[in-house]
Amino acid sequence: MDITEAVGRIKNNIVRWYRQVTGRGWTREDLFRVLGRVQQQGLIEQDTLDTIERVVQVSELRVRDIMIPSARMVVVYKNQSPEEILPLIISSAHSRFPVIDSDRDKVIGILLAKDLLRFFDDPEESFSWRDMLRPAVLIPESKRLNVLLKEFRANRNHMAIVVDEYGGAAGFVTIEDVLEQIVGEIEDEHDIDEEAGQVMSRGQNEYVVKAVIEIEDFNELVGADLDENENHTLGGAVVNQFGYVPQRGESVEFKDLRFEILNADSRRVHLIRVQRLTEEDQAESGDHG
């Protein structure tokens, strides 16, 4: 049983008890309210509460929310020789590489670094792409993360190629990316030290951003103008606008940007969708105000 199944059973038991006590329907807010009381009574730790909240939210997140876009994929070309591929493996420190033929939108398989290293370990072994290539797992952008996590575990896969509606490679996602939404940041081979690794473009005016990014870096990468002195991180700035720690689905607009919460727990925000407001959006917001 994985963590999502375990928490699911806990959630179902609480839901059943709540319905018996109140005799009415159940909402996610009801669940979090009850769990908060349980934590305050010392029956569970704060970290446990945060994990349960994130697991519940994972079922609402989709692959498109966390995938690494194709522009940042480190790929191997099928016409490359092992000697040409080895420096890429060493410099990137990744363990899995999408392999393409000539069209970057078409991934023909996955190369595991350990498979290639075995070739160098035996000088008499001839190199064959047929023997080296692992099948690529293709998934749609709309797949829910809890479903993907179960598939990763059932099939023992660690990477999937995300395809768009036309069948082209839109990006990739790993099991570590999914687990980070549950347990928090995991330092792994796909993490990028540069600030750009914390901002993923989703089009001309839309980004998915890790809340821990510093305001200065966010402003530079997105072309925003947030106050760098008032808050240190984007998450802090967004929470400051709400006046409380917001939950998934809540949004706020300021500085010509809309900030929608994609992942958060009771203590902090983790993932934010940022959209640049058009003049039409701003006019509509003004009308509603």
C-alpha positions, 0 to 999 in steps of 0.5 A, a space after each residue: 500500500 502506498 502513501 496515497 492509498 493509506 491516506 485515502 483510507 484514513 480520509 474515508 474513515 473520517 468522512 464516514 464518521 463525519 456523515 454519521 455525526 452531522 447527517 449532511 454532505 462532506 466537503 474538502 474544507 470539512 475534512 481539513 477542519 476536522 484534521 486541524 482539530 485532531 492535530 491541535 489535540 496532539 493526536 497527529 503531528 503537524 508534518 503528518 497533517 501537512 502530508 495528508 492535506 497534500 495527498 488530498 490535493 494531489 488527486 486534483 492536480 494534473 500532469 500539466 501542472 508539474 511537468 517539465 516542458 519539452 524545451 528543458 528536456 535533455 535528449 539523446 539523438 538516435 544517430 549519436 554514438 556512445 562516445 558522443 552520448 557519454 559527455 552528456 550523461 556526465 554533465 547532466 548527471 541524469 539517469 534517464 534520457 528521452 531518445 529522439 530520431 530527428 523530430 524533437 516532438 517524437 520520442 522513440 524510447 528511453 535510454 538508461 545511463 546504466 545501460 550505456 555504461 555497461 557497454 563501456 564496461 565491456 569493450 567487446 560488446 557491440 552497441 545496438 539501439 535495439 538492445 539499449 532502448 526502453 519503451 517510452 510511456 506516453 501519457 496525456 497532459 490531463 492525467 491526474 497525479 494520483 492515477 499516474 503515481 499508481 501507474 508508476 508503482 504498478 509498472 515500475 516506471 520512473 519517467 513518462 513522456 507527456 504528449 499534447 493533443 496532437 501527439 507531440 512531446 509536451 514534456 516529461 514527468 518523473 515519479 520524483 516530481 509527483 512525490 514532491 507534491 506529497 512530501 515536499 522538495 526532493 533533491 534529485 538528479 532532475 533538480 536544476 540549481 539555476 533560478 530558471 528551474 523554478 519557473 515553467 512556462 505554459 505559454 506566452 502569458 502563463 507560468 507554473 512557479 515554485 513558491 520558494 523562488 526569490 522575488 528578485 529572480 521571479 521578477 527577472 524571469 517573468 518580467 514582473 515588478 513585485 516589491 523585493 523589499 516587502 517579501 523574500 519569496 513569491 510564496 510570501 508575497 502571495 500569502 501576504 496578499 491573501 492575509 492567510 495561507 490560501 488553499 488550492 484553487 484560491 486566486 488573487 490578482 495584483 501587479 497585473 498578474 493573477 496568482 492561482 494556488 495549485 498546491 498548499 498545506 496548512 502552513 505554506 504555499 508550494 506551487 502557483 500558477 501565474 497568469 499575466 492579465 490582459 487589458 480585457 481581464 483587468 477591465 473585467 476585474 475592475 467591473 466586478 470590483 
